[in-house]
Amino acid sequence: MLFYPANETLLEGVREKLTPLANYAGATLTDGLLTVRFLSDDNLLCQRAMRDIWQFMRPHLTGKSPVLPESG
């Protein structure tokens, strides 16, 4: 996942969200670009982690609440 613009505060927030995944996920910040990585053979685990990160990041980047799409 990629997020721009980002800063150290957002990086630390994302890393905190990734803590339960230990060595299977990570985040780096380079010139304002926040990169989040996942390594797992469990698709549901990756989806859950990406959703959590997205819900954390969306208000900071867009000013909008993290509302999930409705399934139709």
Rosetta silent file (secondary structure, phi, psi, omega in degrees, C-alpha in Angstrom):
SEQUENCE: MLFYPANETLLEGVREKLTPLANYAGATLTDGLLTVRFLSDDNLLCQRAMRDIWQFMRPHLTGKSPVLPESG
SCORE:     score description
SCORE:     0.000 S_00000001
   1 L     0.000  143.536  179.928    0.000    0.000    0.000 S_00000001
   2 E  -125.322  138.828  178.336    1.217    3.505   -0.796 S_00000001
   3 E  -135.474  135.721  178.555    0.180    6.787    0.843 S_00000001
   4 L  -151.270  136.293   -2.972    1.232   10.338   -0.050 S_00000001
   5 L   -82.910  149.914  178.974    1.805   12.791    1.514 S_00000001
   6 L  -133.976  169.561 -179.747    2.774   11.187    4.797 S_00000001
   7 L  -144.428 -178.922 -177.417    4.955   12.081    7.762 S_00000001
   8 H   -61.447  -36.466  179.837    6.700   10.512   10.767 S_00000001
   9 H   -62.619  -44.595  178.292    3.528   10.682   12.892 S_00000001
  10 H   -67.161  -38.781  177.263    1.571    8.653   10.338 S_00000001
  11 H   -58.389  -47.172 -179.716    4.467    6.224    9.964 S_00000001
  12 H   -64.480  -38.598  177.255    4.487    5.566   13.712 S_00000001
  13 H   -62.818  -42.441  178.453    0.693    5.120   13.736 S_00000001
  14 H   -65.805  -44.517  179.465    0.883    2.584   10.911 S_00000001
  15 H   -61.075  -35.775  176.847    3.730    0.711   12.584 S_00000001
  16 H   -63.815  -41.669  177.993    1.667    0.518   15.766 S_00000001
  17 H   -65.083  -29.419 -178.000   -1.207   -1.028   13.790 S_00000001
  18 H   -85.168   -8.981 -175.983    1.243   -3.543   12.271 S_00000001
  19 H   -49.867  -44.518 -179.229    2.706   -4.634   15.637 S_00000001
  20 H   -62.333  -19.858 -178.355    0.561   -7.812   15.904 S_00000001
  21 H   -88.015   -3.045  176.360    1.949   -9.008   12.543 S_00000001
  22 H    49.189 -120.289 -175.125    5.545   -8.908   13.864 S_00000001
  23 H   -82.358    3.316 -176.404    7.992   -9.721   11.044 S_00000001
  24 H   -95.120    1.750  178.619    5.256  -10.254    8.444 S_00000001
  25 E  -151.941  155.770  178.821    4.567   -6.557    7.822 S_00000001
  26 E  -160.637  166.180  178.886    6.460   -3.305    7.784 S_00000001
  27 E  -142.397  142.101  176.318    6.266    0.351    6.860 S_00000001
  28 E  -135.112  155.353  178.494    8.807    2.863    5.608 S_00000001
  29 E  -123.812  121.484  179.498    8.708    6.572    4.848 S_00000001
  30 E  -133.411  115.132  177.967   10.774    7.986    1.975 S_00000001
  31 L    50.694   42.485  177.440   10.410   11.596    0.845 S_00000001
  32 L    84.424   -2.952  178.475    6.812   11.753    2.073 S_00000001
  33 E   -99.459  116.891  178.700    5.803    8.413    0.512 S_00000001
  34 E   -94.081  120.661  179.894    4.606    5.874    3.083 S_00000001
  35 E  -111.657  128.321  179.242    5.006    2.287    1.885 S_00000001
  36 E  -117.011  130.391 -176.493    3.303   -0.570    3.754 S_00000001
  37 E  -119.746  145.717  176.686    4.333   -4.182    3.067 S_00000001
  38 E  -132.476  144.035  175.575    2.699   -7.504    3.961 S_00000001
  39 L  -136.159  109.947 -178.902    3.993  -11.057    3.658 S_00000001
  40 L  -164.069  152.664  172.972    1.520  -13.846    4.317 S_00000001
  41 L   -97.798    7.455  179.793   -0.104  -16.834    2.688 S_00000001
  42 L  -106.933  101.910 -177.417   -3.361  -15.908    4.468 S_00000001
  43 H   -59.568  -38.962 -179.065   -5.389  -13.608    2.225 S_00000001
  44 H   -65.731  -36.678  176.873   -7.868  -12.762    4.986 S_00000001
  45 H   -62.862  -44.703  178.394   -5.053  -11.674    7.288 S_00000001
  46 H   -64.301  -43.726  179.317   -3.698   -9.344    4.597 S_00000001
  47 H   -60.733  -44.813 -179.918   -7.158   -7.948    3.839 S_00000001
  48 H   -62.445  -44.715  179.950   -7.824   -7.248    7.523 S_00000001
  49 H   -64.200  -43.955  179.329   -4.454   -5.547    7.969 S_00000001
  50 H   -64.193  -38.945  177.929   -4.918   -3.428    4.827 S_00000001
  51 H   -64.159  -43.387  178.617   -8.420   -2.420    5.952 S_00000001
  52 H   -61.455  -43.197  179.388   -7.123   -1.397    9.402 S_00000001
  53 H   -65.941  -44.647  179.157   -4.343    0.682    7.845 S_00000001
  54 H   -60.357  -43.971  179.475   -6.739    2.280    5.355 S_00000001
  55 H   -64.239  -32.377  176.837   -9.196    3.145    8.145 S_00000001
  56 H   -73.100  -42.757 -172.617   -6.363    4.766   10.095 S_00000001
  57 H   -79.882  -35.433 -171.863   -4.919    6.699    7.142 S_00000001
  58 H   -54.288  -48.137  179.897   -8.048    7.938    5.309 S_00000001
  59 H   -61.983  -33.979 -179.221   -9.063   10.669    7.788 S_00000001
  60 H   -71.667  -33.968 -175.177   -5.505   12.019    7.867 S_00000001
  61 H   -92.114  -31.993 -174.625   -5.122   12.151    4.089 S_00000001
  62 H  -117.842  -14.483 -175.606   -8.614   13.105    2.911 S_00000001
  63 L    76.091    8.739 -179.526  -10.397   14.508    5.965 S_00000001
  64 L  -107.340  153.098  178.806  -13.140   11.928    5.401 S_00000001
  65 L   -74.011  153.616 -177.821  -14.274    9.192    7.734 S_00000001
  66 L   -84.692   76.372 -179.625  -13.252    5.598    6.924 S_00000001
  67 L   -91.204  125.992  178.581  -16.620    4.219    5.804 S_00000001
  68 L   -73.873  147.539  177.516  -16.466    0.793    4.184 S_00000001
  69 L   -62.191  146.678  176.528  -18.354    0.310    0.897 S_00000001
  70 L   -78.724  139.151  176.332  -21.770   -1.267    1.174 S_00000001
  71 L   -86.974  135.411 -173.226  -22.055   -4.751   -0.269 S_00000001
  72 L  -114.826    0.000    0.000  -24.881   -4.977   -2.723 S_00000001
